[in-house]
Amino acid sequence: MSAISLAGLLVVLPGDAQAACGCSGNPGTITSDTTGPCLRVTAPSGAANSITFRFNQAYACGQYVTGEYFVSPATVGGKVTLTDITPKVTGRHGVAVNPSGLNAVPWDKRLSSTGYKTLTFPYAASAGSSVVKYVSDNPSGDCDAVGEKSCGRFAAALTVVAAAPANPAKTFRPPYVGTYKPTFTTDQLQTQFLSRIPRSQFTEVVNRTEAESWVRGLRLDYTNDSVVCDLTPPEDNIPYGRPWATDMWMYDTHLYAWLNMGDVCDTAPCSAAQDLAAKQKVLVALVQHGIDVWANHKMGSSFWRGGGGNGGGKLLNYAFAAAMLQAPEMLADLAQAQGQEFFETGSYYRGVNGVALWGQEAGSEEEYWADLAQPPGSTKTIRDPYGLIDGGGELGGAYQDNTAKPTQYTGLFMRLMPALAQAWPAANRATILEYTDRWVNVGAWTQPDVCAPVTTWDRYGVDFGPDGQGSCIHDTQAPLGRVPASHGANQNGGNRTEMVSEQMWSLLRGCVDTCSCSGQSCAMPPTP
C-alpha cells in the first residue's frame, strides 16, 4: 500500500454549533454573543455540560485538526485575558493550566481534596498555556451515582499560542499537560503503515460515525493515582462512558482494527483514498491521545497505577502515535520505557526458564505467599519471586483475566503493523508477543515448578515459602509445584473480549508473520 497524504482530506471539526460564540475563521477572530467575546465547546451530552471560555476582547483564534481551539495575544509577548469559564467552579467543574500527573487532582473535590485549587478571574494566560476545563458528572451527588465509576462528564483544552500555526487544520494540538508544547502535523502521518484487511470478513464492526464518537473530545486521564485515574476520564469522551483504562483499551483495539480495514467509507467498495478519508478523524484523535500520553510520560508521570490494569493500553496509544508520526524524540523516549512505567512493561517479563510470564514487582515475598495461601489475597498481581510461574493468587484469573484479551489484541496489532512493533520498547517487545501466543495456546503457566505448595499458614517458612537462601522451599512430593492443577487454566480466556479484535486474531494470526494476509501492509520506516 503506497503512502497517501491526508492533505486535502482533513476538515476542521465543528467546535461550536452557535456562530455567535466561536471563531470567525481558521485562523480568525473570536466572535461574541450578547455577553461578549467567547468560544464554546459543545458537549455531546447536552448544552448544560458545554464549556464556554469568555474573554475581555476578541483575540485571534483558530482550530487544530482535532477541532480544539487556540487563541493568541493581541501583541507580541502579550497575554490572553480570560474573564470567566463556565460551568463555574464550585468544588466541581475544575480548571487548571498546564496540569501535571505529578500534582494533586484539581478537577473535583470528590476525587481528591488534597491540594485542590483553581483559577481566579480575570486570568491572564501566557503563550504556552493550556487551559483545561473539566465538567463534573452528577455534581450535586456522588461520583458513582448510577454505577458509572466516573466523576467526569466532559472536558476541553484551550491552547494559548504566540501566533497561529501556519496551517491550523493540519496541526495537532500541543500536549495539554506541562510546559513543553511541541507540535506535529498531519503531513508527518505515515498512512502507508495501515493495512486494508477486507471489512466483509468481520461482523459487528463499528461504522464511521460510531467510531468517531468513541474518540471525540479530550481524554483527561493523566493522574498517577491507581484509583482516581478510573474516575477522571469524562464519560462524553470515551466509548460507552467506561472510564477504566483497560475497558478503554479493549474498545480502542476495535478502533485499531477498524483503522486497518478496507471498505470503511460510507458506501463500499472504497478506494484507498476514500478509506483514508473515512478514517481520518479517528486516526487523528488516536494520534493526538498518544501525543498527550507521551508528554505525560516525558514529564515523569507514570501509567503504572498499581499494576491491576488501571493504566492498561496507554503504551499502545503512545506507541501507535510514535509509529505513525515517526517523530524522533517520541521514538527515542519510548525506546527507554521499561519496568513500572506502563502496565505493559511492568506486567510481562521473561522468567528464569525463558518463558514469558505475567506478574508485577509489587509487594513482598511474604505478601506473595499470603496471596497464594488465601486467594484473592491483597493485590492479585504480585510476581512470582522465583520467576517460574505466573503471579498472583488466582492463576489465570483476577487481573490476569481482566487484561488478557486486550494484551492479546495488542500483540496482534504489533505483528500486523511492523512499524508499531519497532516503536515498542525493545526490552518488552519480544516478551509481550510471546506471552500473547502462550496465553492463547496454553493459558496460565504453573509448570514446571520446584516450590512446595501452601499447607497451613502457621507452616510458612517451614513447609513452604522462602528457604532463607534466596530461593523457595522445594517440593519433594509429586505432583511438584505450588499449583500444578492450574497449568493451562483459562486458556484463551478473558472477561474483556472485543469481538472484532477476536475475529481479527482468528483471521490473521496464521498469516500475519509472513505478511501474507489479504490487504496487509508491512511497510516499515526507512533505515536511519
N, C-alpha and C positions, 0 to 999 in steps of 0.2 A: 504494500500500500504506500503510495507516494505521499509526501508531505503536502498538506493542503492548508493554506493560510486562513486564519479567521478574519483577516482584513475584509471589510465589506459585508461580512455576515453578522457581525455583532451589532446589537441595537441597545440603546440605553434602556434600562428597566425603568418602568414608571415608579417614581418615588413619591408621587403626590397626585391624588385624583382631583385636588382642588387647586385650580390655576391661581387663585388669589393668594395662596400661601405656598410658594415654591421658588423655582429658578427660571428665569426668562429664556435661557438657552443653555448650551453646553459647550463652552462656558457662557455664562450670562450674569445676570444680576438678581439678587433676592427680590422677590415681589412681596406685596403686602396684602393683608386682609384689613378689616376695619380697625384692628388694634395696632397694626404696624408691620414692619418687615419680619418675615418668618419663613421657616422651612418646616414642612410637615412630612413625617414618615408614617404611612398608613399601616396599621396593624391588621393582619388577616382576620383577627377575632373581633374586629369592630372599632368604631370611632372612639369609644371610651378608652381603648388601650393604645390609640395612636399617640405618637410623640411629636410635640411641636417645640422647635427651637426659635426663640424670639431675640431680636437684635435691636440695637439703638439706631442703626441705619442700614441702608440697602448695600451690603457688601457684594463683591464679585463672588460668584458661586459656580457650581457645576456638579456633575455626577460621574463617578467612576464607572467602569464597565459593570460592576455589581449593582449599580443603581444607587449606591450610597453617596451622600452629599459631601462636598468640600466647600470651604469658604476661604477667602483670603483678605488680608487687611487692606485698607484704603491707601495706605502709604507704605513705602519700603521700611521694613523694621517695625512697623506698627503692630497693633493688636486688634482682635475682633472682640467686641463687647457683646456678651450675651446678657440680656435683661431678664430672661426667665426661661425655664424649660418645664413643660407640663407633660404628664401628670406631675403635680408638685410633690416634693419630697416630704414625707410625713412619718419618717421611720420606716417607710416603704418607698418604692419607686426611686431607688437611689441613683446617684450620678457621681461619676468620677472622671478625672483627667489622667490619661496615660496609666491606667491601672496596672498592677503587677500581681502575679500569682504569689509573690513573696510577702504580700501585705494582707491585712485583715480585709474581710469581705465588706464592701461598702453598700451593697445593694438593698439589703432588707434586714432589719434588726432581728427578725425571726431566724435568720441564718446565723448571725454572729453579731453580738453587741460589742465585743472587744475591739476597740479601735475604730468603731463606726464613726464616720464623719461624712460631710457632704460639702457642696459648694454654697457660697452665699452670692447673691446677685445684687448689683451687676457684677459680672465676672469677665475680666479681660484675658482672653486666651491668646497666647503667642503662637506663631507659626511652629509647627512640630507638635501641636497638641491634638490629641484625640479625645473628644468629649463623649463619654459613653453613658447612655441613659438606659435605665432598667425600669420596666413596668412590672410591678408585683401582681401576682395572681391572688384572688380572694383576699384583698388587703385588709379587710376588717375581721378576718377569721384566722384559721390555722393554715399553714402551708399545704398540708396534705388533706384539705377539706373533703375531697371526693376521690381520694386514692391516687392522685396523680404523682405523688412523690416529687413535687416541684413547688417552689415559691414564685417562679417567674412566668410571665405571660408573653412579654415582648421585650426587645432590646434593639438599640440602634447606635451607631457611631457617627459622629460628625468630626471630620478632619479639618484642621486649620493648616493651611499651606501658605508659603510665602507668595507663590504665584500658581496659577492654574497649570497643570501638566500640558505638554504640547498637544496631546490627543487624549482628552479625558475618557472618551468612550472606548479606548483601547488600553486603559491603565488600571491596574489593580489598586485597590485601597491599600495604603501603607498599614502595617500592623497596628491594631488598636491598643496594644499594650506597650508600656515602656516608652523610652525616648528615641530609640533607634527606628527611623522611618524610611527604610529603603523602598523603592517602588520597582515594580515589574510590569511588563506589558504583554498583551496577548500575542504580539509578534514573536515572543520567545517560546510560545507553546509548541511542543513537538508532537503535533497531532498524528504523525506517522506511527507513533508508538501504539495507537489504539487499533484494535482488531475490528473486524466486521463479521462476527460469527452470525450465521443466519438466524434471525429472530424467530422464524417459523418453527424452530426446534424446541422452543420453550413455551411453557404455559404460565399464566398468572404474571406476566410481565407488566410493569407499570407503563402507562402511556406518558407522553411527553409532559402533559400538564401536571400529572400527579408527581412525576419525577422532579419537576421544577418546584412543586410545593414542598417537597422534602428538604430543600436546600435554601429556602428563602430566608432572608434576614440574617441576623448575627447570632452565632453560637457562642454564648458567653459562658465558657466553662473553664476559665483559666485557673481557678483555685487549686492549691495543692491538697487541701483537706479531703480526706478519704470519704467523708460523709456529705459535707457541704457541696462538693462537686456534683453530687447527684441531684441537688435541689436547685442549683443555679441555672442550668440551661432553660431559656424561655420556651414555653410549650408551643408558641406560634412558629418557632423557628426550627423544629426538629420533627422527624417522622412520627406521626401518631401521638405527639406530645410525650414521648417516652424519654425521660431525661437521663437514665442510667447509661454510662458510657458504653457498656457492652451491648445494650439494646440499640443505641445509635450506630455502633459498629456493625451489628447484624444488618440493619436496614441499609447502611452505607454500602455493604457488599452487593446488595441488589443494584444500587446505582453504578458501582464499578462494573458489574456485569453488563448493565444496560449500556454504559459507555463503550463497551467492547462488542456490541451487537451491530449488525447491519439492519437496514429496513426499519429504522425507528422514526423516520419522518412521519408526518400525519397521514400520508397516502402512499403506501408501498405499491410497487417496488421503488426503492430510493437509490439515487446515485450517491457516490461517496460525498459529493459536495452537499447534497440535501441532508444526508445523515449528519454530517458535521454541523450544519446549520441548526438541525434539531437538537443536537447535543450541547450546543454552546453555553446555554445558561447554567446547566448542571455542571459542565466541565469547569467553567469559570468559578462557580460557587465553591466547588470542592477544592480547587487550587487555592482560592482565597482562604478557605479554612486552614489548609495546610501551611500557608504563609503565616497565619496567626499562631498556629502550634509551634512552628519554627521559632518565631520571635519570643514566645513564652519560654521555650526550652533554652534559647540563647541567653536569656537574662538570668537563668539559673532555676527557673521553675521546674518542678518535677511532675511527670504524669504517672508516677508510680502509684500513689494514692492507696497504699495499703496492700496491694497485691491480689485482691479478690476479683479483679476485673473492673474496678472503678475507673481506671484510666485506659481500658481496652480500646484499641482502634486508633488512638491518636498517632501512633507511629505509622500506621498505614496512611492516614491523611497527610502526614508530613512527608513521607517517602514518595507518595504519588505526586505531590506538588513539586518536590525537588526534581523528580524524574521528568515531569512534563515541562518544567521551566529550564532544566539543565543549568541552574544558577550555581556557579562555582562555590559561592560562600555557603549556600544551603547544603550542597552536597558534601562539602568539607566538614561542616558542623555535624551533619547526620552520620558521617562515617565514624565519628568518635563516640557516638552514643553507645552505652553499654550498662550492664548491671541495672540497678534500681533507678533508672531514669524514665523508663517506659514500662508498661505492663509486659510487653512482649519480650524486651531484652532482659527483664528480671524474672521471667517465668519459665523460660525454656533454656536448658543447658545440657551439656554433654556429661554423662555420668562417668564413673571410673572404668566402666567396661565399654565405653564408647557409644552407649545408647543415648538417644535424645530423650531427656526426661523433663517432667513438669514439677514445679515447686519453687517456692520463693525463700530467699535468705531473710527470714523473719522469725523471731522467736529463738529461744534457747534449745539446747539439746533435750533438756528435761521437758520443756513445753511440747516439743515434738512427740515425745513418748506419751505425754499426757493426752495429746490429741488422738494418738493411736489407741490408747487404753480406753478412752471414753468418748468415742465419736458422738457428736461432731466437734467436741473439744472447743478450743478458743479461737483459732484462726482458720482452720480447714485447709491451709495452704503451705505450711512450713515444709521446706525442702528436706529430703532425706539427708541427715548429717553425714551419711556414709556413701552417698552418690550411687546407690544400687537400684533403687526403685522410685516410682513416682511418690510425690509428697502428699502431705495432708493425712487426716484421719479417716477419710472416706475415699478410698482409692477408686478413681473413675467417676466419683460423684461430686457433690457440693460445687465449689467454684471451678474445679476442673471440668465438670459437666457444663457449667454455665458458659464457659469461654471456649469450649472445644470446637464448636461449629464455626464461629467467626474466625478462629485461628486457622481452621482447615481451609476456609474460603480464601483467606489472605494468602496462604501458601499457593493456592491455585492461581491467583492473580499475579503473584511473583513469577510463576512459571509461564503464564500467558504473556506477560509483559517483561521480557528480559531487562529492559531499562529500569523497571521498578525493582527487580531483584538486585541489579547492580547498585542502585541507590541505597538499598537496605544496609544497615550497619553490618560490616563484614563479620564481626565477632558473633553475630546471631544468625546470619543468613542461612548457612547450611543446616544448622541445628533446627530451626523452625520448619524448614522444608522437610527434613527427615521426620520430625515429630508429626506433621500432618499426615504423612503416609502411614506412620506407625499407628496413629490413633484410628484411622480408618480400617487398617488391616488387622490390628491386634486388639486395640483398646488399652485399658490400664496395664501398666508394666510393673510386675512384682517378682519376676523370676529371671535369672537365678538370684538367690539372696542367702547370705550366710548368717544373718542376725536372728537371734532367738525371738519367738513371739512373746507378746504380753501374756502374763499369767494373772496375778493379782498385784495391785499397785504396791502393796507392802513388800513385794519381792523385787521392786525396782532396784537395779544395781547389783542384784544377786543372781536372779534367774534370767533377767533380760535388761536391756538398756546399755549404757556405756560401760566399757570394760576398764576404764581408768587409764588406758594406754592409747587413747585416740581412736579407738575403734569400738565395735559393739561386742557384747557377749554373744558368742557364736551358738548357733542352734546345732545340737548334736543328735536330734531325733528327726526321722522322716515323718511328714513332708517338711523339707527345710524351708526356713524363711518366716518372716513376720506374718504375711497374709497371702499364702500361696494360692488360696482359692479365688483371690481377686485378680489373678493374672488373666487378662483378656476381658475384664468386666467392662460393660458399656461400650463394646466395640462399635465404632462408627456412630456412637450416640451423641446426644447433646440436646439440651432443652431450649436452645435458641437456633433452631433450624430455619433457614431462609430458603424458600422453595426454589426460587430461580437460581440462586447460588448453588444449591444442592444439585439441580439439574445440570448446571454448567460443569460441576465436578464430574458427574456421571458421563457426560458427553465428551469432555475434553481431556480428562486425566490420562487416558491411554494414548493420546496423540500429541499432547501439548509439549512434551520434552523434545520431540523430534520436529516440532514446528510443522506438523502435517495436518493440523485441524483445518477444516474448511473455513476460510475467511481470516485465519490467524495472521497477525503481523508480528514478526520477530525483529523488527527494526531496533537497532542499537545506536547509542550516541557514537559519534566519531571518536577514535582513539586520540587522547590528548597529545 
